[in-house]
Amino acid sequence: MPLEHVHDQLRLRHPKRSFVQYRIDRPGFVTPIGHHLSTAMRYTCLIRSISSAGAVLSINKALTLPENFYLEIHGIRDEIPCTEFKRDGEELVVRFNMFLDADFLDLVLGRTPQDHEA
């Protein structure tokens, strides 16, 4: 999976951090960052997989995006600042501008804290 390329770069700098990739196939929205950080448009996407460091998205291949944008996961109000890492047709690999907090990742995955203690 292409998200592993993002992880390979980050593992060296953050050896104690987990970069487990989770397949979620969940709808989301991409909001480009425009002039003066404006966010006038929003486009739908499908979030194929996610980790604490990035995600793989399926998005319209004809859509032109700036290098930086926000990712919103359907049903979760927070926006995640992203940077494009690699694009191949409809597949877009993004790196998050900061690592996702473990609790937030659990929320995205629909897990409760007890789920990964068992």
C-alpha positions as a Markdown table, in Angstrom:
| # | Residue | x | y | z |
|---|---|---|---|---|
| 1 | Met | 0.0 | 0.0 | 0.0 |
| 2 | Pro | 1.3 | 3.5 | -0.8 |
| 3 | Leu | 0.7 | 4.8 | 2.7 |
| 4 | Glu | 3.6 | 2.6 | 3.8 |
| 5 | His | 5.9 | 5.0 | 1.9 |
| 6 | Val | 4.9 | 7.8 | 4.2 |
| 7 | His | 5.4 | 5.5 | 7.2 |
| 8 | Asp | 8.9 | 4.5 | 6.1 |
| 9 | Gln | 10.0 | 8.1 | 6.1 |
| 10 | Leu | 8.5 | 8.7 | 9.6 |
| 11 | Arg | 9.6 | 5.5 | 11.4 |
| 12 | Leu | 13.2 | 6.7 | 11.5 |
| 13 | Arg | 12.3 | 9.9 | 13.2 |
| 14 | His | 9.6 | 8.5 | 15.5 |
| 15 | Pro | 10.6 | 4.9 | 16.3 |
| 16 | Lys | 8.2 | 4.6 | 19.3 |
| 17 | Arg | 5.1 | 5.7 | 17.4 |
| 18 | Ser | 2.7 | 3.1 | 15.9 |
| 19 | Phe | 2.0 | 3.5 | 12.2 |
| 20 | Val | -0.7 | 0.8 | 11.9 |
| 21 | Gln | -2.8 | 1.3 | 8.8 |
| 22 | Tyr | -6.5 | 0.7 | 9.2 |
| 23 | Arg | -8.9 | 0.1 | 6.2 |
| 24 | Ile | -12.1 | 2.1 | 6.8 |
| 25 | Asp | -13.7 | 2.8 | 3.4 |
| 26 | Arg | -15.5 | 5.8 | 4.9 |
| 27 | Pro | -16.9 | 8.9 | 3.2 |
| 28 | Gly | -15.2 | 12.2 | 3.7 |
| 29 | Phe | -14.7 | 15.7 | 2.4 |
| 30 | Val | -11.6 | 17.5 | 1.1 |
| 31 | Thr | -11.5 | 21.3 | 1.6 |
| 32 | Pro | -8.8 | 23.1 | -0.3 |
| 33 | Ile | -7.0 | 25.9 | 1.5 |
| 34 | Gly | -7.2 | 29.0 | -0.6 |
| 35 | His | -6.0 | 32.6 | -0.5 |
| 36 | His | -5.7 | 33.9 | 3.1 |
| 37 | Leu | -6.6 | 30.3 | 4.3 |
| 38 | Ser | -10.1 | 30.6 | 2.9 |
| 39 | Thr | -12.0 | 27.4 | 2.4 |
| 40 | Ala | -14.7 | 28.2 | -0.1 |
| 41 | Met | -15.2 | 24.7 | -1.7 |
| 42 | Arg | -15.6 | 21.2 | -0.4 |
| 43 | Tyr | -15.3 | 18.0 | -2.4 |
| 44 | Thr | -16.4 | 14.4 | -1.5 |
| 45 | Cys | -13.9 | 11.6 | -1.2 |
| 46 | Leu | -13.7 | 8.0 | 0.1 |
| 47 | Ile | -11.2 | 7.4 | 2.8 |
| 48 | Arg | -9.8 | 4.0 | 2.0 |
| 49 | Ser | -7.3 | 3.6 | 4.9 |
| 50 | Ile | -6.0 | 5.7 | 7.7 |
| 51 | Ser | -3.1 | 5.7 | 10.2 |
| 52 | Ser | -1.8 | 8.2 | 12.8 |
| 53 | Ala | 0.4 | 9.7 | 10.0 |
| 54 | Gly | -1.7 | 9.8 | 6.9 |
| 55 | Ala | -4.5 | 8.4 | 4.7 |
| 56 | Val | -5.3 | 7.0 | 1.3 |
| 57 | Leu | -8.2 | 8.7 | -0.4 |
| 58 | Ser | -10.2 | 7.9 | -3.5 |
| 59 | Ile | -11.1 | 11.2 | -5.2 |
| 60 | Asn | -12.1 | 12.4 | -8.7 |
| 61 | Lys | -9.0 | 12.2 | -10.8 |
| 62 | Ala | -10.0 | 15.4 | -12.7 |
| 63 | Leu | -10.1 | 17.4 | -9.5 |
| 64 | Thr | -7.0 | 19.7 | -9.1 |
| 65 | Leu | -6.1 | 20.3 | -5.5 |
| 66 | Pro | -3.5 | 22.6 | -3.9 |
| 67 | Glu | -0.7 | 20.8 | -2.0 |
| 68 | Asn | -2.3 | 21.6 | 1.4 |
| 69 | Phe | -6.0 | 21.0 | 2.3 |
| 70 | Tyr | -8.2 | 19.8 | 5.1 |
| 71 | Leu | -9.7 | 16.4 | 5.4 |
| 72 | Glu | -13.0 | 15.9 | 7.2 |
| 73 | Ile | -14.3 | 12.4 | 8.0 |
| 74 | His | -18.1 | 12.1 | 7.6 |
| 75 | Gly | -19.7 | 12.2 | 11.1 |
| 76 | Ile | -16.7 | 13.8 | 12.8 |
| 77 | Arg | -16.6 | 17.6 | 12.9 |
| 78 | Asp | -12.9 | 18.1 | 13.2 |
| 79 | Glu | -10.8 | 18.9 | 10.1 |
| 80 | Ile | -7.4 | 17.3 | 9.7 |
| 81 | Pro | -4.7 | 19.5 | 8.0 |
| 82 | Cys | -3.1 | 17.4 | 5.2 |
| 83 | Thr | -0.4 | 17.6 | 2.6 |
| 84 | Glu | -0.4 | 15.7 | -0.7 |
| 85 | Phe | 2.2 | 13.0 | -0.7 |
| 86 | Lys | 1.5 | 11.1 | -3.9 |
| 87 | Arg | -1.3 | 11.0 | -6.5 |
| 88 | Asp | -2.0 | 8.3 | -9.0 |
| 89 | Gly | -5.3 | 8.7 | -10.9 |
| 90 | Glu | -8.1 | 8.5 | -8.3 |
| 91 | Glu | -5.8 | 7.4 | -5.5 |
| 92 | Leu | -4.4 | 10.2 | -3.3 |
| 93 | Val | -2.0 | 9.5 | -0.5 |
| 94 | Val | -1.8 | 12.3 | 2.1 |
| 95 | Arg | 0.4 | 13.0 | 5.1 |
| 96 | Phe | -1.2 | 14.6 | 8.1 |
| 97 | Asn | 0.5 | 17.8 | 9.2 |
| 98 | Met | 0.5 | 16.5 | 12.7 |
| 99 | Phe | 0.1 | 12.9 | 14.0 |
| 100 | Leu | -3.5 | 11.9 | 15.0 |
| 101 | Asp | -4.0 | 11.5 | 18.7 |
| 102 | Ala | -4.7 | 7.8 | 19.6 |
| 103 | Asp | -8.1 | 8.7 | 21.1 |
| 104 | Phe | -9.1 | 10.6 | 17.9 |
| 105 | Leu | -8.0 | 7.6 | 15.8 |
| 106 | Asp | -10.1 | 5.3 | 18.1 |
| 107 | Leu | -13.1 | 7.6 | 17.5 |
| 108 | Val | -12.5 | 7.4 | 13.7 |
| 109 | Leu | -12.3 | 3.6 | 13.9 |
| 110 | Gly | -15.4 | 3.4 | 16.1 |
| 111 | Arg | -13.5 | 1.8 | 19.0 |
| 112 | Thr | -13.7 | 2.4 | 22.7 |
| 113 | Pro | -10.6 | 2.4 | 24.9 |
| 114 | Gln | -11.5 | -1.1 | 26.1 |
| 115 | Asp | -11.5 | -2.5 | 22.6 |
| 116 | His | -7.7 | -2.6 | 22.2 |
| 117 | Glu | -7.0 | -3.7 | 25.8 |
| 118 | Ala | -8.6 | -7.1 | 25.2 |
